[in-house]
């Protein structure tokens, strides 16, 4: 699909889709939707909802990845380690100070490529199951009922057709498709269109919406994701711009651009014939100048390109307050993760720090961990493995 045709699908008020030079223009000063950038649905609950009916709204997704694929787990390094040692299953248990097993917290089955096939967790968590096609692409993810969400969610994606959907399966046998996704490519530009249907399952509310997100790569170290939401008459109702900044191929920062702040910046230089429109080039220049940035995640690396610090900032509803999490990582001389320190700061409460120390078997597999939450007793965990023959 050629770029002008692709952009004609991304109909924004004031966006010129007829030329490649005008792609990525966004009206300034418009309201922005609340969902944060994510590759999975976020369950958000406002205080007002909790007081009224404890209604949990499943917010829309904001695609920022290079494709619409379902992400395989665990991370690439762990998958390679599992595959090299022919790991078939992993069990995590909690032990007491005498080394006796108190509880099984997690059981994971692993395929020969080191990917999780199924994860069975404790009663308060969600059991998940993945499926892959012959090319190694993840084509489905099933999230089974849990006490916190009493229904099944099935997410599927067809890489050949670049189409996917999410379906809700209830205990009474009723099933509903709550969202459909379709992708369009033109070079390194990606358009994702999502149409969602309204559904209420007990306290969970799936809203109806129609969104289009266009992913642009104006520079090798910069990704912009422009998202527009539409009403039933196909009129745009809100906009959001997300960004990803890389350095030496590693993600350094991600977050949102505050369009109103950017519009007030004098150095933007908006064109006089379109005073309310910002082009992709102007957004890139403003981004590099630091105007209107609302960082949500920052990543710091050492000289060996290992992650040593993360800063995560999350808004608290519409109060303007934020929750900040800072995580520090340390490594041993073999490059294995040795320790993790997490400091959580929430409004109207004292910061809480959690320390975790990891140990390994000689072949490199994780053997145990000790977690110590500030002001509480240390908790000990141990890992057991099964192997393919």
PyMOL commands that set and color helices and strands:
alter all, ss='L'
color gray80, all
select helices_A, chain A and resi 3-9+20-22+47-52+76-84+259-264+266-268+272-274+280-289
alter helices_A, ss='H'
color red, helices_A
select strands_A, chain A and resi 26-27+42-44+56-59+87-95+101-110+116-121+128-132+138-143+152-158+163-169+175-186+189-196+199-201+204-206+209-219+222-230+236-247+250-257+277-278+293-301+307-315+322-331+337-345+352-360+366-373+379-387
alter strands_A, ss='S'
color yellow, strands_A
deselect
rebuild
show_as cartoon
